[in-house]
Amino acid sequence: MLLSTVVGRTLVVTLNRPDRANALDDELMDALAGLWDRVARSRGLRAIVLTGAGKAFCAGADAGMLAQPRTKVGDTAADELDFMPGPRVELPVIVAVNGACAGGGLHFVADADICVASTAARFVDPHVSVGQVSALEPLQLRLRMRADVLRRMVLLGRHEVLGAEAAERAGLVSEVVAPDALLDRAMQLAAAVGANSPEAVRLSRRVLRTFEDRLIATDLDLGWELIQRHRAHPDATEGPAAFLAKRDPSWTAS
């Protein structure tokens, strides 16, 4: 489910559930959180490259997990997002989006210090199309991308899909390369970062992340509160159930 290997001074992490489009379930998120804990205690690394196995990068939260009431949730937004590397480690994170990136997969893009994509990458926020509140990813993404494009993604749900070039124009990714060049380019960027003073990089990154975190900290907690409140609404389980059954959802009127 999760592969990691060290190449030179770069940790290469691969989401490895290709049969599920690398969707996030509790087991994978726990594995990621544990990995970042170990990385935070390690020495000698200079950067992290994160990508996905197979044709997809990350399909977001596993629909099977969402279709059932969750018993394991974070008390705060920070607790819920402990599978993200950015707040947990002091190494630059380079995300290489190799294919479809949906819903919760956008967390990795928003969390990245540098994000590159292949021409095969596609970006979509399907939360509202499967009865979920899109409340955390948009706040993080707003620090990176154009507000008008983000609003379309949030409100149109699965009906708005950004290709790699459109994502680059919107500021979602900083570079687009051919699929067979993606990992090599990510590793080149990691090597370039690693050639710099590690302490200067660490402190420079800390300034940027501290500034960004303060901008959205309060709103992230509000977003998490709204997500938890919405989980009692019938649409929160109807949407994933309909998706799994390949039928149209039957929404409850407000």
PAZA-575533 format. One line per 2 residues: number of its first residue (from 0); their letters; for each residue x, y, z of N, C-alpha, C. Coordinates in pm, 1 decimal, decimal comma. Example, Ala and Ser with C-alpha at 12.3 -4.5 7.8 and 13.67 -1.06 7.14 Angstrom:
PAZA-575533
0> AS> 1319,0/-569,0/780,0/1230,0/-450,0/780,0/1320,0/-330,0/780,0 ~ 1285,0/-225,0/708,0/1367,0/-106,0/714,0/1290,0/3,0/787,0
//
This chain:
PAZA-575533
0> ML> 81,2/-121,7/0,0/0,0/0,0/0,0/83,8/125,5/0,0 ~ 206,6/117,7/50,0/295,3/233,6/56,1/438,6/185,3/35,9
2> LS> 504,3/242,1/-63,1/642,9/207,7/-91,2/731,8/327,0/-59,4 ~ 848,4/300,8/-4,6/944,0/408,8/20,0/1084,8/355,8/0,1
4> TV> 1165,6/435,8/-63,2/1304,8/400,4/-85,9/1388,5/526,7/-87,7 ~ 1512,4/514,6/-48,7/1603,5/629,0/-47,7/1694,1/620,5/-169,5
6> VG> 1695,2/727,2/-247,8/1782,8/738,5/-364,3/1874,8/857,2/-339,8 ~ 2001,6/830,0/-316,4/2091,8/937,9/-277,5/2046,4/995,0/-143,9
8> RT> 2010,7/1122,0/-144,8/1959,5/1186,5/-24,1/1812,3/1223,1/-37,3 ~ 1744,4/1156,5/-129,8/1601,9/1181,7/-152,5/1520,2/1059,8/-112,6
10> LV> 1415,5/1080,6/-34,2/1321,1/974,1/-0,8/1210,2/974,8/-105,3 ~ 1195,7/864,3/-176,7/1090,8/850,4/-277,8/977,2/768,2/-217,7
12> VT> 859,5/828,8/-209,5/742,4/764,7/-149,2/636,8/745,2/-257,5 ~ 584,1/623,4/-266,1/484,8/591,8/-368,7/358,3/537,6/-303,6
14> LN> 246,6/604,0/-328,8/116,6/550,3/-288,0/91,5/426,6/-372,7 ~ 67,1/312,7/-309,8/69,5/186,2/-383,3/-58,0/104,3/-362,3
16> RP> -170,4/164,3/-402,1/-297,2/90,2/-410,5/-351,9/107,6/-552,3 ~ -277,9/66,6/-653,5/-319,4/96,0/-791,0/-454,7/37,7/-827,8
18> DR> -492,3/-74,7/-765,4/-622,9/-134,3/-793,0/-737,0/-49,5/-739,2 ~ -706,7/43,3/-646,9/-806,2/135,8/-591,4/-771,2/279,9/-627,0
20> AN> -695,3/297,5/-734,0/-653,1/431,0/-778,3/-583,4/506,8/-665,1 ~ -514,8/430,4/-579,1/-440,1/487,6/-465,2/-529,1/569,5/-372,3
22> AL> -654,2/524,4/-358,0/-748,2/592,8/-268,3/-701,7/581,0/-123,6 ~ -736,3/682,2/-46,2/-694,8/689,2/93,7/-795,2/618,5/183,6
24> DD> -750,9/516,3/254,2/-830,8/458,6/361,5/-753,7/476,6/492,2 ~ -813,3/436,1/603,3/-748,6/457,8/733,0/-612,9/388,6/741,1
26> EL> -601,8/271,1/679,7/-476,1/196,6/686,3/-364,2/271,3/614,0 ~ -393,9/323,5/495,2/-292,2/396,9/420,4/-256,6/527,8/490,5
28> MD> -356,1/597,6/542,8/-327,2/723,6/611,8/-244,2/699,8/737,5 ~ -272,7/590,5/808,8/-190,9/556,8/926,6/-47,3/524,4/885,6
30> AL> -33,0/453,6/773,6/101,2/419,5/726,0/179,7/545,1/688,8 ~ 112,5/640,2/625,8/178,6/766,2/591,2/219,7/843,1/716,6
32> AG> 128,1/852,4/813,1/159,6/924,6/937,1/279,5/862,0/1007,7 ~ 283,2/728,7/1011,5/396,0/660,6/1074,2/526,5/684,5/1000,2
34> LW> 518,4/687,7/866,8/638,6/713,5/787,7/693,8/852,2/816,1 ~ 605,4/952,4/821,5/654,5/1089,6/846,0/716,1/1101,6/985,5
36> DR> 662,6/1028,2/1081,8/723,6/1028,5/1215,7/867,0/975,9/1210,0 ~ 886,1/869,8/1134,6/1020,7/812,0/1123,7/1114,4/905,5/1047,1
38> VA> 1061,9/967,3/942,5/1143,7/1060,0/863,9/1185,7/1179,2/948,4 ~ 1094,5/1227,5/1032,7/1125,1/1343,9/1116,3/1240,9/1316,2/1211,5
40> RS> 1262,0/1189,5/1245,6/1370,4/1153,7/1338,2/1498,9/1113,4/1266,2 ~ 1491,7/1104,7/1133,4/1608,0/1058,4/1057,1/1702,0/1173,9/1025,3
42> RG> 1819,6/1141,2/982,2/1919,8/1240,2/945,0/1977,9/1204,3/807,8 ~ 2020,9/1304,4/736,1/2089,3/1280,7/609,6/2005,0/1301,1/486,2
44> LR> 1872,1/1299,6/499,1/1786,1/1322,8/383,9/1781,2/1472,0/351,9 ~ 1756,8/1502,4/223,5/1749,6/1641,5/181,5/1613,2/1679,0/123,9
46> AI> 1537,9/1579,7/72,8/1407,9/1609,9/11,2/1324,2/1483,2/4,8 ~ 1194,1/1503,4/-18,7/1098,8/1393,2/-36,2/1031,9/1408,8/-171,8
48> VL> 1021,8/1299,7/-246,7/942,6/1295,3/-369,8/825,9/1200,8/-345,2 ~ 704,6/1247,4/-372,8/583,1/1168,2/-350,2/508,5/1152,6/-482,0
50> TG> 473,5/1028,8/-517,1/400,3/1003,1/-640,0/305,2/885,8/-618,9 ~ 237,8/842,8/-725,7/143,0/733,0/-715,4/179,6/619,0/-808,6
52> AG> 140,7/496,8/-772,3/165,3/379,9/-856,2/51,5/363,2/-956,1 ~ 84,4/314,4/-1075,3/-18,3/290,1/-1174,5/-58,6/415,6/-1249,4
54> KA> -181,9/415,6/-1299,5/-228,4/525,6/-1384,4/-281,1/644,4/-1305,4 ~ -316,2/624,2/-1179,4/-372,1/732,4/-1097,5/-268,8/780,6/-996,7
56> FC> -281,9/907,6/-959,0/-201,1/959,4/-848,6/-269,6/927,1/-716,7 ~ -390,9/979,6/-696,1/-467,3/950,1/-574,4/-611,9/988,9/-597,9
58> AG> -702,4/892,8/-578,8/-844,8/915,4/-602,2/-915,2/980,2/-484,6 ~ -840,0/1019,2/-381,4/-902,4/1079,1/-263,8/-946,0/973,2/-165,0
60> AD> -1040,4/1008,8/-79,9/-1087,6/915,1/22,2/-1155,6/795,0/-42,0 ~ -1128,6/677,5/11,1/-1189,8/554,9/-38,1/-1340,4/561,7/-17,6
62> AG> -1415,9/544,5/-126,3/-1561,8/556,6/-117,8/-1620,9/452,9/-23,5 ~ -1561,6/334,8/-17,3/-1610,4/233,1/74,8/-1599,0/275,5/219,2
64> ML> -1494,4/351,3/251,4/-1477,0/402,4/387,1/-1582,5/508,1/418,1 ~ -1611,6/594,6/320,4/-1707,4/702,8/343,5/-1851,0/653,1/351,2
66> AQ> -1878,2/538,7/288,8/-2015,0/487,0/287,7/-2058,8/435,4/423,7 ~ -1963,6/416,7/515,1/-1993,8/369,8/650,0/-1960,1/479,2/750,6
68> PR> -2031,9/484,5/863,4/-1995,7/582,4/967,0/-1853,2/558,3/1014,6 ~ -1772,3/663,0/1017,5/-1633,0/649,4/1060,0/-1623,7/662,1/1211,2
70> TK> -1551,0/570,1/1271,2/-1531,0/574,8/1416,2/-1397,5/638,7/1451,7 ~ -1308,5/647,7/1353,3/-1175,5/703,1/1378,4/-1161,4/834,7/1302,8
72> VG> -1176,2/945,2/1373,8/-1161,5/1077,2/1313,2/-1078,2/1164,9/1405,9 ~ -1014,6/1265,9/1348,2/-934,3/1356,8/1427,6/-1020,1/1455,7/1503,8
74> DT> -970,1/1501,5/1616,9/-1041,8/1602,9/1694,7/-1033,8/1739,3/1628,2 ~ -926,0/1765,3/1557,6/-906,0/1892,6/1488,9/-866,0/1864,8/1345,0
76> AA> -865,9/1970,7/1264,5/-822,7/1954,8/1125,7/-679,5/1903,4/1119,5 ~ -593,8/1954,7/1206,2/-454,1/1910,5/1207,6/-443,2/1761,9/1240,0
78> DE> -525,3/1713,9/1333,4/-525,0/1570,9/1366,7/-568,9/1487,5/1246,6 ~ -674,1/1532,6/1179,1/-727,6/1458,5/1065,7/-628,0/1454,5/949,6
80> LD> -546,9/1557,0/937,5/-452,5/1566,3/825,9/-311,4/1522,0/864,4 ~ -300,2/1436,7/965,6/-165,9/1397,1/1009,7/-95,9/1304,4/910,8
82> FM> -165,5/1265,1/803,1/-101,1/1184,0/699,8/-27,0/1270,2/597,8 ~ -35,1/1402,5/611,2/35,4/1492,0/520,9/178,3/1514,7/570,3
84> PG> 276,4/1516,8/479,6/415,2/1532,2/524,3/452,6/1674,0/564,7 ~ 395,1/1773,5/497,8/439,5/1911,3/515,5/454,6/1958,7/658,6
86> PR> 351,7/1943,1/742,9/364,1/1990,0/881,3/449,1/1899,4/970,0 ~ 477,3/1776,7/923,8/540,5/1677,0/1010,1/691,8/1669,3/992,7
88> VE> 740,0/1706,2/874,9/883,1/1694,7/847,0/937,4/1830,8/804,8 ~ 1066,6/1846,2/814,7/1129,1/1973,9/778,5/1208,5/1961,3/648,9
90> LP> 1163,8/1871,4/562,9/1226,4/1852,0/432,6/1134,2/1903,8/323,1 ~ 1187,7/1963,5/218,2/1103,9/2002,9/105,0/1034,6/1881,2/44,6
92> VI> 906,7/1897,6/12,4/826,3/1789,3/-43,6/794,7/1822,7/-189,0 ~ 836,5/1735,5/-278,7/809,8/1751,9/-421,5/708,0/1646,0/-461,2
94> VA> 590,9/1689,8/-504,7/484,0/1598,2/-543,0/482,9/1584,2/-694,9 ~ 482,9/1460,5/-742,5/481,2/1430,1/-885,3/348,4/1363,0/-918,6
96> VN> 258,2/1438,7/-979,7/123,0/1389,9/-1008,0/124,7/1317,5/-1142,2 ~ 109,0/1185,9/-1137,1/123,9/1102,6/-1255,6/-7,0/1072,4/-1326,7
98> GA> -121,2/1100,5/-1263,2/-249,7/1068,9/-1325,0/-361,7/1140,4/-1252,5 ~ -476,2/1072,8/-1240,2/-592,3/1135,3/-1176,9/-562,7/1173,5/-1032,3
100> CA> -599,2/1295,8/-997,8/-584,1/1346,8/-861,1/-718,9/1403,7/-820,9 ~ -786,4/1338,6/-727,4/-924,0/1375,2/-694,8/-942,3/1392,5/-545,0
102> GG> -1033,0/1481,7/-507,3/-1074,5/1495,8/-368,3/-958,6/1509,6/-272,5 ~ -950,5/1415,5/-178,1/-845,6/1419,1/-77,6/-705,7/1410,2/-134,3
104> GL> -691,9/1362,5/-258,0/-561,0/1362,7/-322,3/-507,5/1503,0/-342,8 ~ -600,1/1600,4/-349,0/-559,1/1739,8/-364,2/-485,1/1791,2/-241,7
106> HF> -503,0/1725,5/-126,6/-425,7/1763,4/-7,6/-275,6/1757,2/-36,8 ~ -233,7/1652,3/-108,0/-91,0/1636,7/-136,2/-39,5/1749,5/-225,1
108> VA> -122,3/1789,7/-321,9/-85,0/1899,9/-410,5/-73,7/2029,3/-330,9 ~ -174,1/2055,0/-247,6/-174,0/2177,8/-167,6/-59,6/2179,5/-67,5
110> DA> -22,2/2063,0/-18,6/81,7/2051,4/83,9/222,3/2060,1/25,6 ~ 234,6/2039,7/-104,8/366,2/2030,9/-168,0/440,9/2163,5/-162,1
112> DI> 571,7/2153,1/-149,8/655,7/2270,9/-167,9/675,6/2298,1/-316,2 ~ 686,9/2192,0/-393,9/693,9/2200,8/-539,9/605,1/2089,8/-595,0
114> CV> 521,5/2123,1/-693,4/433,6/2022,0/-753,0/451,8/2021,7/-904,2 ~ 488,0/1906,0/-958,1/499,1/1888,9/-1102,5/399,4/1781,6/-1144,5
116> AS> 355,8/1789,6/-1269,2/254,5/1696,0/-1317,3/291,6/1645,5/-1455,0 ~ 245,8/1525,3/-1485,5/261,3/1474,4/-1621,2/143,5/1523,8/-1705,1
118> TA> 158,0/1515,6/-1835,4/49,1/1556,9/-1923,9/-73,8/1468,3/-1906,2 ~ -57,6/1353,4/-1841,9/-170,5/1263,7/-1816,0/-246,8/1299,7/-1689,5
120> AR> -198,5/1396,0/-1613,7/-262,8/1431,3/-1486,1/-397,7/1498,6/-1509,0 ~ -491,4/1469,5/-1420,3/-622,9/1533,0/-1420,4/-658,1/1566,8/-1276,3
122> FV> -722,5/1680,6/-1256,9/-752,6/1728,9/-1122,5/-902,3/1755,5/-1110,6 ~ -964,1/1701,9/-1004,5/-1107,8/1719,2/-984,0/-1137,8/1712,4/-834,8
124> DP> -1235,1/1793,1/-791,9/-1279,7/1789,5/-652,0/-1424,5/1740,6/-649,5 ~ -1448,5/1610,0/-636,0/-1583,5/1555,2/-647,8/-1664,2/1555,3/-518,1
126> HV> -1616,9/1622,1/-413,7/-1682,6/1614,1/-282,9/-1834,1/1631,5/-292,0 ~ -1878,4/1744,5/-348,2/-2022,4/1774,2/-345,9/-2101,0/1677,2/-433,0
128> SV> -2035,0/1612,4/-529,5/-2103,5/1516,2/-615,4/-2127,8/1383,1/-545,4 ~ -2055,8/1358,7/-435,8/-2076,9/1236,2/-357,8/-2122,3/1270,5/-215,6
130> GQ> -2187,4/1385,5/-200,7/-2250,4/1420,0/-73,8/-2157,7/1463,4/36,8 ~ -2035,5/1504,6/2,7/-1938,5/1545,1/104,6/-1915,1/1696,2/100,1
132> VS> -1874,9/1752,4/212,3/-1842,5/1894,7/220,1/-1696,6/1914,3/178,7 ~ -1675,2/2002,7/84,2/-1539,2/2036,9/43,1/-1495,6/2156,5/126,0
134> AL> -1424,5/2130,8/235,3/-1397,8/2238,3/331,4/-1251,4/2254,0/368,7 ~ -1170,3/2152,7/348,2/-1029,1/2162,2/386,4/-939,5/2187,6/265,0
136> EP> -955,8/2105,5/162,0/-872,4/2121,5/43,1/-881,4/2261,8/-17,7 ~ -1002,0/2320,5/-31,2/-1008,1/2453,9/-93,1/-929,4/2560,1/-17,6
138> LQ> -930,1/2553,0/114,7/-855,0/2652,2/191,8/-705,5/2639,0/165,7 ~ -658,5/2515,9/160,9/-516,4/2493,5/133,1/-481,8/2532,3/-10,7
140> LR> -569,5/2496,7/-103,9/-542,3/2523,6/-244,6/-548,7/2672,0/-277,3 ~ -628,0/2746,5/-200,1/-640,8/2889,8/-228,7/-507,5/2961,6/-212,0
142> LR> -418,2/2907,3/-133,4/-285,4/2965,8/-119,1/-201,6/2946,5/-245,0 ~ -245,5/2856,2/-330,7/-166,6/2817,5/-447,9/-228,5/2862,3/-579,9
144> MR> -361,1/2860,4/-591,8/-422,8/2872,9/-723,5/-524,6/2985,7/-731,5 ~ -566,6/3015,4/-853,3/-663,5/3121,8/-879,5/-797,2/3091,3/-813,3
146> AD> -856,5/3194,3/-751,9/-981,1/3176,4/-677,3/-1096,5/3135,4/-767,4 ~ -1106,3/3192,4/-888,2/-1219,9/3162,0/-975,1/-1216,1/3017,3/-1023,4
148> VL> -1097,7/2967,9/-1053,5/-1084,3/2828,6/-1096,5/-1115,0/2734,2/-980,8 ~ -1067,7/2768,7/-863,2/-1094,0/2687,3/-744,5/-1243,0/2681,0/-714,3
150> RR> -1311,2/2794,2/-723,1/-1454,7/2796,0/-692,7/-1532,5/2708,4/-789,8 ~ -1496,1/2711,3/-915,9/-1560,7/2623,0/-1013,7/-1539,1/2476,5/-975,9
152> MV> -1416,2/2440,9/-938,7/-1388,2/2302,3/-901,0/-1472,4/2258,8/-782,4 ~ -1483,9/2345,6/-681,8/-1556,7/2310,3/-559,5/-1705,7/2294,3/-587,2
154> LL> -1765,9/2389,1/-658,8/-1911,2/2391,1/-675,5/-1960,2/2298,0/-785,9 ~ -1879,7/2274,9/-889,1/-1921,1/2186,3/-997,5/-1887,4/2040,2/-969,3
156> GR> -1801,4/2016,8/-873,3/-1770,2/1879,2/-835,7/-1712,0/1799,6/-951,3 ~ -1763,8/1679,5/-970,9/-1708,3/1590,4/-1073,3/-1730,9/1641,3/-1215,0
158> HE> -1811,6/1746,2/-1229,2/-1840,1/1801,1/-1362,0/-1734,0/1900,8/-1408,1 ~ -1633,2/1926,1/-1327,9/-1525,0/2018,1/-1363,9/-1391,0/1947,6/-1343,4
160> VL> -1328,1/1911,9/-1452,3/-1200,1/1841,1/-1447,7/-1094,0/1927,3/-1515,2 ~ -985,3/1953,4/-1444,9/-874,9/2031,3/-1500,2/-768,3/1938,5/-1556,8
162> GA> -730,4/1962,1/-1681,5/-615,2/1894,0/-1736,3/-487,2/1954,0/-1681,7 ~ -375,5/1891,8/-1714,3/-247,8/1935,4/-1658,2/-212,4/2077,8/-1699,4
164> EA> -234,1/2111,0/-1827,1/-198,0/2244,7/-1873,2/-286,0/2350,4/-1807,7 ~ -416,0/2322,3/-1793,7/-505,8/2416,6/-1725,9/-466,8/2432,4/-1579,6
166> AE> -425,8/2323,0/-1517,4/-381,6/2329,6/-1377,7/-256,1/2414,9/-1364,2 ~ -167,3/2406,3/-1462,0/-46,5/2489,2/-1458,6/-82,6/2636,9/-1473,7
168> RA> -174,5/2668,2/-1564,8/-214,7/2807,9/-1584,0/-281,1/2863,9/-1459,2 ~ -352,8/2778,8/-1386,1/-422,7/2823,1/-1265,0/-330,9/2831,9/-1144,4
170> GL> -208,0/2784,0/-1157,4/-114,4/2786,8/-1045,6/-119,0/2664,6/-957,2 ~ -197,9/2563,7/-996,9/-209,6/2443,0/-914,9/-80,2/2361,8/-917,5
172> VS> -15,8/2357,7/-1032,7/115,0/2293,4/-1046,3/210,1/2393,8/-1110,8 ~ 338,8/2373,0/-1093,0/435,8/2469,6/-1145,1/503,0/2424,7/-1273,8
174> EV> 483,2/2298,1/-1311,5/551,8/2247,1/-1430,4/479,3/2123,0/-1480,6 ~ 472,1/2107,7/-1613,1/410,4/1990,9/-1675,5/512,5/1926,9/-1768,6
176> VA> 528,3/1795,9/-1756,3/625,3/1722,5/-1838,3/558,9/1597,2/-1894,2 ~ 626,3/1532,3/-1987,2/575,9/1406,7/-2042,2/571,5/1299,7/-1933,6
178> PD> 477,3/1204,8/-1944,6/465,0/1101,5/-1840,4/594,6/1026,6/-1812,0 ~ 669,8/992,8/-1916,8/791,9/915,1/-1893,8/907,2/999,1/-1840,1
180> AL> 886,1/1132,0/-1830,6/990,2/1219,9/-1776,0/957,3/1269,0/-1635,4 ~ 838,3/1232,1/-1585,0/789,7/1291,3/-1460,1/879,8/1261,5/-1340,9
182> LD> 905,4/1134,2/-1315,4/983,7/1100,0/-1196,3/1127,0/1152,4/-1207,4 ~ 1183,3/1144,2/-1327,9/1318,6/1197,7/-1346,5/1322,3/1347,2/-1314,9
184> RA> 1220,6/1421,1/-1360,4/1218,1/1564,7/-1334,1/1203,0/1592,0/-1185,2 ~ 1116,8/1516,9/-1117,8/1100,9/1534,3/-973,1/1232,3/1506,9/-900,8
186> MQ> 1303,7/1404,9/-944,4/1431,7/1372,5/-881,4/1536,9/1479,8/-910,9 ~ 1532,0/1537,6/-1030,8/1623,0/1648,2/-1062,1/1598,9/1766,4/-968,7
188> LA> 1472,3/1798,6/-947,0/1438,8/1909,0/-856,9/1484,2/1878,0/-714,6 ~ 1463,5/1753,2/-672,0/1506,5/1713,9/-537,7/1658,0/1726,1/-523,8
190> AA> 1730,5/1684,9/-627,4/1876,3/1694,7/-623,1/1921,6/1840,1/-618,9 ~ 1851,8/1926,7/-693,2/1887,1/2068,7/-693,4/1863,6/2130,7/-556,5
192> VG> 1750,6/2096,4/-495,0/1723,7/2144,1/-359,0/1830,8/2091,9/-263,7 ~ 1865,0/1964,4/-278,7/1960,8/1901,4/-189,3/2102,1/1953,9/-202,0
194> AN> 2130,8/2021,4/-313,2/2264,5/2078,1/-331,5/2282,8/2207,7/-253,4 ~ 2173,7/2263,2/-203,6/2179,0/2387,5/-126,7/2209,3/2359,2/20,5
196> SP> 2235,9/2464,0/95,1/2258,5/2449,8/239,4/2134,4/2391,6/305,2 ~ 2142,6/2273,4/365,7/2023,1/2212,8/425,6/1962,1/2297,9/535,6
198> EA> 2044,2/2363,8/614,6/1990,1/2446,3/722,6/1923,2/2571,5/667,2 ~ 1983,3/2632,2/564,9/1921,3/2749,3/503,7/1788,5/2712,7/437,8
200> VR> 1784,3/2596,7/371,8/1659,4/2549,6/310,8/1554,2/2525,2/417,9 ~ 1593,8/2458,5/524,9/1499,3/2425,3/632,6/1436,5/2551,2/691,9
202> LS> 1518,5/2650,7/721,5/1466,3/2771,6/785,0/1386,7/2857,2/686,6 ~ 1429,3/2862,0/561,7/1354,0/2936,5/460,3/1215,6/2875,0/441,0
204> RR> 1212,1/2741,8/435,6/1084,5/2672,0/421,0/996,3/2695,5/543,1 ~ 1057,0/2696,5/661,3/978,9/2717,8/783,2/908,2/2853,0/780,1
206> VL> 977,2/2956,6/734,4/915,6/3089,3/726,5/792,5/3086,0/636,1 ~ 806,2/3026,7/518,6/694,8/3020,8/424,1/577,8/2941,7/481,1
208> RT> 605,9/2825,5/538,0/498,0/2740,7/588,0/430,9/2802,8/710,0 ~ 506,6/2866,2/797,2/446,9/2930,6/914,1/352,7/3041,6/870,9
210> FE> 394,0/3120,5/774,4/309,2/3227,2/721,2/180,5/3169,9/663,2 ~ 191,3/3066,2/580,9/73,7/3007,9/517,0/-17,5/2940,5/618,9
212> DR> 40,3/2870,0/713,5/-40,2/2801,1/814,5/-123,1/2899,5/896,0 ~ -65,3/3012,5/930,0/-137,5/3111,7/1009,4/-253,4/3172,8/931,7
214> LI> -240,6/3180,8/800,1/-346,6/3239,7/718,7/-475,7/3158,4/723,9 ~ -463,2/3026,5/735,4/-581,7/2941,4/722,3/-612,4/2858,1/845,5
216> AT> -534,6/2868,8/953,2/-550,9/2779,6/1069,1/-691,8/2784,2/1126,0 ~ -744,6/2903,6/1151,5/-878,1/2915,9/1211,1/-984,4/2861,7/1117,8
218> DL> -972,3/2891,3/988,8/-1072,6/2847,1/892,7/-1067,2/2696,1/870,4 ~ -949,3/2636,5/882,5/-940,8/2491,0/873,4/-1019,7/2424,8/985,2
220> DL> -1010,3/2477,4/1105,3/-1086,2/2420,1/1216,9/-1236,1/2437,8/1195,7 ~ -1277,3/2552,6/1140,3/-1418,6/2571,3/1107,0/-1461,1/2470,8/1001,1
222> GW> -1378,4/2453,5/899,1/-1410,8/2357,0/795,0/-1425,8/2216,3/849,6 ~ -1336,1/2177,8/941,0/-1343,6/2044,3/1000,0/-1469,9/2029,8/1084,5
224> EL> -1508,0/2135,7/1155,1/-1631,8/2132,7/1233,4/-1752,5/2110,7/1142,3 ~ -1756,3/2178,2/1028,1/-1868,2/2163,5/934,9/-1870,6/2024,3/872,7
226> IQ> -1753,5/1969,7/842,9/-1747,0/1834,1/788,5/-1804,0/1733,6/888,1 ~ -1764,1/1743,8/1014,2/-1813,5/1649,7/1115,2/-1963,7/1665,2/1136,6
228> RH> -2009,9/1790,2/1135,1/-2153,1/1813,3/1152,2/-2231,5/1751,9/1035,8 ~ -2178,1/1764,0/915,9/-2246,8/1714,3/796,7/-2252,3/1562,0/792,7
230> RA> -2163,7/1495,9/863,1/-2161,2/1349,6/858,0/-2288,1/1286,2/912,9 ~ -2365,2/1362,7/990,5/-2493,4/1311,9/1039,5/-2604,0/1329,2/935,8
232> HP> -2576,6/1401,5/828,3/-2676,4/1425,5/724,3/-2684,9/1303,3/632,6 ~ -2805,5/1266,3/587,6/-2819,7/1147,6/502,4/-2735,3/1152,0/375,3
234> DA> -2714,4/1270,1/320,4/-2637,8/1279,7/196,0/-2493,6/1232,7/212,7 ~ -2441,1/1241,3/334,7/-2300,7/1207,2/358,7/-2272,6/1058,9/335,1
236> TE> -2372,6/973,8/356,3/-2355,8/831,0/327,2/-2424,7/790,9/196,8 ~ -2529,0/865,1/157,5/-2598,7/834,9/33,2/-2508,0/855,5/-87,5
238> GP> -2428,5/962,3/-85,8/-2341,1/990,2/-199,4/-2242,0/878,3/-227,5 ~ -2162,6/835,5/-129,1/-2069,8/724,5/-152,9/-2140,6/593,2/-186,0
240> AA> -2256,4/567,9/-121,1/-2329,9/444,3/-149,1/-2376,9/441,3/-294,3 ~ -2425,9/555,3/-342,3/-2470,1/563,8/-481,5/-2352,8/546,5/-577,3
242> FL> -2240,2/604,2/-541,9/-2120,6/590,9/-625,8/-2079,0/444,8/-636,3 ~ -2076,8/373,8/-524,1/-2035,9/233,5/-524,6/-2135,3/146,3/-600,7
244> AK> -2264,9/183,3/-593,4/-2369,3/106,2/-661,0/-2386,9/147,7/-806,9 ~ -2312,4/249,5/-848,9/-2320,1/301,3/-986,4/-2462,5/344,1/-1021,9
246> RD> -2523,9/418,8/-930,2/-2658,7/472,9/-952,9/-2658,3/621,3/-918,9 ~ -2764,7/690,1/-960,7/-2777,9/831,2/-926,0/-2813,3/843,7/-778,4
248> PS> -2754,5/939,4/-708,5/-2788,2/957,1/-566,6/-2926,9/1016,0/-548,6 ~ -2987,9/984,7/-436,6/-3117,1/1043,1/-398,8/-3091,5/1139,6/-284,0
250> WT> -3077,8/1267,5/-316,9/-3042,6/1367,5/-216,4/-3159,7/1404,3/-128,5 ~ -3130,9/1443,3/-6,0/-3231,1/1491,5/88,8/-3240,9/1642,9/77,0
252> AS> -3361,6/1693,3/57,6/-3380,5/1837,7/42,4/-3345,0/1909,6/171,9 ~ -3284,0/2027,1/159,0/-3246,7/2105,9/277,5/-3370,6/2168,3/339,1
//
